[in-house]
Amino acid sequence: MVKVTANNIEMRFGSRLLYRFDSLSIAQQQTVHLQGDNGSGKTTLMKLFAGLQTPTSGRIQAHGFSSSPWWRRNPLLGKAVYLHQHPYLFDGSVAYNLNYVQPFCELSTQEIRQRTSSAIEMAQLGPLMQQQAASLSGGERQRLAIARAWVMRPKLLMLDEPTSNMDILSQQLVLTMISDLKTQGTGMLISSHQSCSLTSLCEQSWQIEQQQIMATDAASPIARLNQHKRELHYVTAN
Ligand SMILES: Nc1ncnc2c1ncn2[C@@H]1O[C@H](COP(=O)(O)OP(=O)(O)OP(=O)(O)O)[C@@H](O)[C@H]1O
């Protein structure tokens, strides 16, 4: 079973302390809803776990993965897949973007082909396959990025505000793919201000507050209270 652990972490930008925590880990078969106000550091935390950012102090380590290629200096890179809220897509068609990940998959060619055609169906990308990715709407971009991740069947996946641009239909399509990955054992960290269909899949909650991160069972009274407070605040602010 693979796992990424973060120990004795302090994260600062200049003199500003973002947070400090003793220990957090994300493993296969673990689903976590990451909550916190705007600017509390959710994206930064995901980037730390994905090896895209380095903590000011402390140690982040990957366990149980196959060893990195010799040329990769940062052993965390490539372990957990991180999907930004405005996903990065390559210049080219939707088909090009979907096929781009094939060399990085630890699956057989036949399995990749099957998964690619299933992903096109599940994300309803068929009519968009020849369209330039740059011309997709925000929700379509998210659907493509999640379909691309689904093909890879990552061991760990981090979704940063995945439903922020999506209508109900897109949310349902993505829910099917993410539920399927959960069934296959992908560990997931999902950041979202509000509870949504995806966060209802999560069994744990990490709450960023007052420069600390509190981990609880998602069904615990404290996690529910925090979620309720956040939603009330969100409704009031809008
Ligand atoms: N490279 C950087 N240099 C300086 N400050 C940064 C840097 N990256 C992020 N920050 C600041 O750190 C804070 C946390 O940013 P982050 O994007 O992690 O927050 P977030 O919780 O994901 O926010 P949101 O909910 O708005 O997406 C923000 O105040 C941001 O401006």
The ligand as an SDF file (V2000), in Angstrom:
LIG
                    3D

 31 33  0  0  0  0  0  0  0  0999 V2000
    4.4820   31.4630   -3.7860 N   0  0  0  0  0  0  0  0  0  0  0  0
    3.8280   32.1870   -2.8740 C   0  0  0  0  0  0  0  0  0  0  0  0
    4.3960   33.2830   -2.3220 N   0  0  0  0  0  0  0  0  0  0  0  0
    3.7660   34.0160   -1.3890 C   0  0  0  0  0  0  0  0  0  0  0  0
    2.5360   33.7290   -0.9260 N   0  0  0  0  0  0  0  0  0  0  0  0
    1.9170   32.6520   -1.4430 C   0  0  0  0  0  0  0  0  0  0  0  0
    2.5270   31.8280   -2.4450 C   0  0  0  0  0  0  0  0  0  0  0  0
    1.6710   30.8260   -2.7640 N   0  0  0  0  0  0  0  0  0  0  0  0
    0.5870   31.0210   -2.0080 C   0  0  0  0  0  0  0  0  0  0  0  0
    0.7240   32.1200   -1.2140 N   0  0  0  0  0  0  0  0  0  0  0  0
   -0.2610   32.6350   -0.2600 C   0  0  0  0  0  0  0  0  0  0  0  0
   -0.5170   31.6060    0.6800 O   0  0  0  0  0  0  0  0  0  0  0  0
   -1.8910   31.5910    1.0410 C   0  0  0  0  0  0  0  0  0  0  0  0
   -2.4590   30.2060    0.7980 C   0  0  0  0  0  0  0  0  0  0  0  0
   -2.6440   30.0080   -0.5910 O   0  0  0  0  0  0  0  0  0  0  0  0
   -3.4260   28.7450   -1.1460 P   0  0  0  0  0  0  0  0  0  0  0  0
   -3.5730   28.9320   -2.6060 O   0  0  0  0  0  0  0  0  0  0  0  0
   -2.7460   27.5290   -0.6650 O   0  0  0  0  0  0  0  0  0  0  0  0
   -4.8290   28.9140   -0.4100 O   0  0  0  0  0  0  0  0  0  0  0  0
   -6.2150   28.1360   -0.6190 P   0  0  0  0  0  0  0  0  0  0  0  0
   -6.6890   27.7120    0.7300 O   0  0  0  0  0  0  0  0  0  0  0  0
   -6.0500   27.0630   -1.6370 O   0  0  0  0  0  0  0  0  0  0  0  0
   -7.1260   29.3150   -1.1870 O   0  0  0  0  0  0  0  0  0  0  0  0
   -8.4680   29.2990   -2.1070 P   0  0  0  0  0  0  0  0  0  0  0  0
   -9.5420   28.6480   -1.3020 O   0  0  0  0  0  0  0  0  0  0  0  0
   -8.7280   30.7610   -2.3090 O   0  0  0  0  0  0  0  0  0  0  0  0
   -8.1340   28.5750   -3.3860 O   0  0  0  0  0  0  0  0  0  0  0  0
   -2.5550   32.6860    0.2270 C   0  0  0  0  0  0  0  0  0  0  0  0
   -2.7060   33.8270    1.0450 O   0  0  0  0  0  0  0  0  0  0  0  0
   -1.5860   32.9470   -0.9130 C   0  0  0  0  0  0  0  0  0  0  0  0
   -1.6520   34.2880   -1.3300 O   0  0  0  0  0  0  0  0  0  0  0  0
  1  2  1  0
  2  3  1  0
  2  7  2  0
  3  4  2  0
  4  5  1  0
  5  6  2  0
  6  7  1  0
  6 10  1  0
  7  8  1  0
  8  9  2  0
  9 10  1  0
 10 11  1  0
 11 12  1  0
 11 30  1  0
 12 13  1  0
 13 14  1  0
 13 28  1  0
 14 15  1  0
 15 16  1  0
 16 17  2  0
 16 18  1  0
 16 19  1  0
 19 20  1  0
 20 21  2  0
 20 22  1  0
 20 23  1  0
 23 24  1  0
 24 25  2  0
 24 26  1  0
 24 27  1  0
 28 29  1  0
 28 30  1  0
 30 31  1  0
M  END
$$$$
